[in-house]
Amino acid sequence: MGLKNTEVVISRHARTSIRQIYEYIKNREKSVSIAHYVRESIINKCFSLRDFSGFSKEPYLEEYPEDYRSVRLWSYVIIYIVKEKQVRVLNVVHGKEHPESRKELE
């Protein structure tokens, strides 16, 4: 399901999650460069959804009427939804977090 020229929007909640990941890595690893690399990689993965957004359904959100999807990058799960010509990134969580954290979408 390619959606070339689709707009990618990273929600405020997802931007906050990415910022928290950055801060966590910066403090844990004591490295701004590693934190920056991880943050930029996550953002690039989000924008890559513009060209291909047909990743798998998010299993922890199947009970909801929306068609939530997810893609992994390392240990992180990017949760998004596709609407017409827009991919909306809703949250980014660590894969080992409790599944309930995936339900925090905005």
Backbone bond lengths (Angstrom), bond angles and torsions (degrees), N, CA, C in turn:
res aa  C-N    CA-C-N  psi(-1)  N-CA   C-N-CA  omega(-1)  CA-C   N-CA-C  phi
1 M - - - 1.441 - - 1.519 108.47 -
2 G 1.319 118.61 78.55 1.453 121.75 177.55 1.517 110.20 -80.69
3 L 1.295 116.00 140.96 1.460 121.09 -179.74 1.528 108.95 -130.86
4 K 1.308 118.05 60.24 1.455 121.98 -177.42 1.522 110.41 -52.60
5 N 1.318 114.87 145.94 1.465 123.80 179.29 1.525 112.97 64.74
6 T 1.301 117.06 21.97 1.446 121.93 177.09 1.520 109.10 -80.43
7 E 1.306 116.29 142.65 1.461 121.69 176.96 1.525 109.05 -78.72
8 V 1.323 116.77 136.73 1.455 122.05 175.13 1.517 107.60 -110.69
9 V 1.329 115.43 125.51 1.460 121.65 178.67 1.527 107.49 -118.93
10 I 1.324 115.79 126.11 1.455 120.52 176.16 1.524 106.72 -99.90
11 S 1.316 116.48 114.69 1.468 121.53 -175.21 1.533 110.92 -63.32
12 R 1.297 114.86 162.76 1.460 120.80 177.68 1.532 110.61 -58.44
13 H 1.321 116.08 -42.04 1.471 120.63 179.69 1.529 110.62 -61.81
14 A 1.324 117.49 -43.88 1.465 121.21 179.24 1.526 110.62 -66.11
15 R 1.331 117.89 -39.99 1.471 120.51 177.18 1.520 110.77 -61.80
16 T 1.332 116.67 -39.76 1.468 120.72 176.91 1.520 110.56 -63.59
17 S 1.329 117.33 -42.25 1.465 121.35 178.41 1.530 110.92 -61.61
18 I 1.319 116.63 -43.13 1.473 120.75 179.31 1.528 110.02 -64.11
19 R 1.309 116.88 -40.63 1.468 120.94 177.86 1.532 110.51 -63.28
20 Q 1.315 117.59 -40.58 1.467 121.37 178.42 1.532 111.49 -65.90
21 I 1.327 116.61 -38.40 1.465 120.34 176.07 1.524 109.86 -62.40
22 Y 1.324 116.13 -44.56 1.468 121.41 177.86 1.528 110.67 -56.94
23 E 1.320 116.45 -50.41 1.465 120.92 -178.11 1.529 111.46 -63.35
24 Y 1.319 116.45 -40.60 1.460 120.37 179.75 1.532 110.33 -61.38
25 I 1.324 116.38 -48.29 1.465 120.15 -178.71 1.528 110.54 -66.78
26 K 1.307 116.89 -41.30 1.468 120.65 179.44 1.524 110.55 -58.81
27 N 1.317 117.10 -42.38 1.463 120.97 -178.75 1.528 112.33 -77.72
28 R 1.316 116.74 -40.04 1.468 119.87 -178.18 1.524 111.73 -71.08
29 E 1.319 116.24 -46.13 1.462 121.04 -176.69 1.526 112.49 -89.27
30 K 1.325 116.15 -9.76 1.470 121.18 -176.24 1.529 110.83 55.18
31 S 1.338 115.36 39.46 1.457 120.25 -176.80 1.522 110.98 -142.58
32 V 1.315 114.91 112.34 1.461 119.68 176.00 1.524 109.55 -68.20
33 S 1.319 117.49 -35.96 1.468 119.56 -176.72 1.534 111.79 -66.63
34 I 1.323 118.31 -39.62 1.471 120.49 177.21 1.524 109.49 -67.05
35 A 1.327 116.70 -44.31 1.468 120.42 179.28 1.528 110.39 -60.63
36 H 1.325 116.40 -42.09 1.467 120.98 179.08 1.535 110.10 -63.52
37 Y 1.332 116.89 -44.06 1.464 121.36 179.95 1.530 111.03 -60.25
38 V 1.317 117.05 -45.61 1.462 120.87 -179.89 1.527 110.32 -64.13
39 R 1.340 116.64 -46.69 1.469 120.35 179.52 1.524 111.15 -58.86
40 E 1.319 117.11 -48.02 1.464 120.49 -178.89 1.532 111.38 -65.04
41 S 1.318 117.23 -36.30 1.469 120.77 178.11 1.528 111.17 -65.29
42 I 1.332 116.40 -41.07 1.469 120.05 177.84 1.526 109.89 -64.44
43 I 1.317 116.58 -45.30 1.472 120.05 -179.80 1.526 110.22 -63.11
44 N 1.327 117.34 -43.07 1.471 120.08 178.02 1.521 111.35 -62.00
45 K 1.330 117.13 -39.38 1.470 120.39 178.10 1.534 109.67 -63.53
46 C 1.334 116.43 -41.04 1.478 119.70 176.85 1.523 110.61 -58.26
47 F 1.329 117.08 -46.85 1.461 119.85 -177.62 1.528 112.48 -73.16
48 S 1.340 117.48 -19.34 1.466 119.53 175.66 1.523 110.98 -69.55
49 L 1.333 116.78 -17.27 1.467 120.57 177.54 1.523 111.34 -65.23
50 R 1.325 116.94 -16.55 1.465 122.15 177.10 1.531 109.84 -58.94
51 D 1.324 116.25 -39.07 1.464 120.86 -175.88 1.523 113.48 -92.26
52 F 1.320 116.22 -25.16 1.464 119.13 177.36 1.514 108.63 -151.13
53 S 1.293 116.62 109.95 1.460 120.35 -178.25 1.521 111.77 -118.14
54 G 1.310 117.90 21.33 1.456 121.19 -176.60 1.514 113.62 -95.75
55 F 1.314 116.55 35.15 1.453 119.11 178.06 1.526 109.47 -71.82
56 S 1.305 116.28 179.55 1.466 120.91 -170.80 1.517 113.43 -69.80
57 K 1.316 114.23 156.44 1.461 120.23 174.06 1.512 108.97 -65.04
58 E 1.310 115.84 146.47 1.467 120.93 178.97 1.527 107.46 -79.25
59 P 1.340 117.66 111.43 1.468 120.55 -173.11 1.530 114.23 -63.60
60 Y 1.313 118.50 -28.36 1.462 120.08 -178.23 1.524 112.53 -82.14
61 L 1.329 116.72 -2.31 1.464 120.36 179.97 1.525 112.11 -122.64
62 E 1.316 117.49 16.11 1.466 120.44 -177.69 1.522 113.39 -67.06
63 E 1.323 117.39 -20.40 1.467 120.06 -179.00 1.535 112.56 -75.03
64 Y 1.315 116.70 -11.62 1.461 120.69 -179.15 1.525 110.29 -90.49
65 P 1.332 116.82 152.42 1.465 119.29 -177.23 1.532 113.70 -69.62
66 E 1.315 118.06 -24.34 1.461 120.92 179.63 1.526 109.69 -71.62
67 D 1.297 116.17 156.68 1.463 122.21 -179.67 1.535 109.02 -95.44
68 Y 1.330 116.07 74.38 1.455 120.84 -179.35 1.516 109.85 -72.95
69 R 1.312 115.11 138.44 1.457 121.45 -179.92 1.520 108.94 -126.63
70 S 1.324 115.60 165.46 1.462 118.74 177.91 1.521 110.36 -149.14
71 V 1.298 113.75 156.84 1.455 122.29 175.19 1.522 106.71 -141.33
72 R 1.316 115.96 145.79 1.468 120.62 -178.70 1.520 110.34 -102.19
73 L 1.312 113.99 147.14 1.458 122.60 168.95 1.516 105.50 -136.76
74 W 1.321 115.76 110.31 1.461 121.69 -173.64 1.535 108.88 56.17
75 S 1.327 116.28 -118.94 1.475 120.18 -179.03 1.522 112.30 -95.63
76 Y 1.316 117.58 3.43 1.460 121.10 -174.59 1.526 111.36 -101.43
77 V 1.323 114.99 146.82 1.456 122.28 178.71 1.529 107.28 -116.66
78 I 1.315 115.72 123.16 1.465 122.09 177.90 1.520 106.47 -100.09
79 I 1.322 116.05 119.54 1.470 121.99 -178.07 1.523 108.18 -104.33
80 Y 1.325 115.97 131.67 1.464 120.01 -175.70 1.524 110.02 -149.82
81 I 1.324 113.45 172.43 1.457 121.21 176.50 1.525 107.69 -138.62
82 V 1.325 116.41 147.20 1.461 121.33 178.58 1.521 107.72 -108.37
83 K 1.313 115.82 125.34 1.472 121.80 177.34 1.520 107.77 -130.80
84 E 1.317 116.08 118.43 1.462 122.81 179.99 1.517 109.89 46.14
85 K 1.316 118.75 -110.88 1.467 121.01 -177.60 1.515 111.63 -107.21
86 Q 1.328 116.35 29.71 1.455 119.95 -178.68 1.525 110.87 -134.18
87 V 1.311 114.82 134.05 1.456 121.57 170.57 1.522 105.28 -104.98
88 R 1.325 116.26 122.84 1.460 121.06 -178.09 1.524 108.85 -113.14
89 V 1.340 116.00 112.76 1.457 121.75 177.77 1.526 107.00 -80.62
90 L 1.340 116.05 123.61 1.456 121.06 -172.51 1.521 113.77 -102.14
91 N 1.333 116.91 -32.56 1.459 119.24 -178.12 1.520 109.43 -163.06
92 V 1.319 115.45 156.22 1.459 122.52 172.77 1.519 105.60 -131.45
93 V 1.329 116.48 121.99 1.467 120.88 -177.73 1.522 109.52 -130.21
94 H 1.309 114.82 158.78 1.461 119.90 173.04 1.522 107.37 -77.57
95 G 1.308 117.20 137.64 1.456 122.12 -176.20 1.517 114.85 -60.86
96 K 1.341 117.28 -21.51 1.459 120.03 -179.69 1.522 113.08 -90.97
97 E 1.337 116.94 -3.90 1.461 119.31 176.64 1.524 109.20 -67.73
98 H 1.311 115.14 157.66 1.463 120.66 177.88 1.532 108.78 -57.83
99 P 1.334 118.29 138.62 1.460 120.96 -178.84 1.528 114.58 -54.24
100 E 1.305 118.03 -25.93 1.466 120.68 178.55 1.531 111.34 -60.61
101 S 1.344 116.89 -29.16 1.460 119.47 -179.11 1.532 110.77 -65.30
102 R 1.312 117.76 -22.37 1.450 120.93 178.13 1.520 112.41 -72.37
103 K 1.320 116.55 -17.82 1.464 120.90 -178.42 1.517 112.41 -84.22
104 E 1.317 117.01 -6.91 1.474 121.39 175.81 1.518 106.61 -82.61
105 L 1.329 115.58 99.87 1.453 119.20 -171.22 1.522 115.52 -113.26
106 E 1.282 119.15 -17.18 1.469 120.19 176.01 1.488 109.92 -176.32
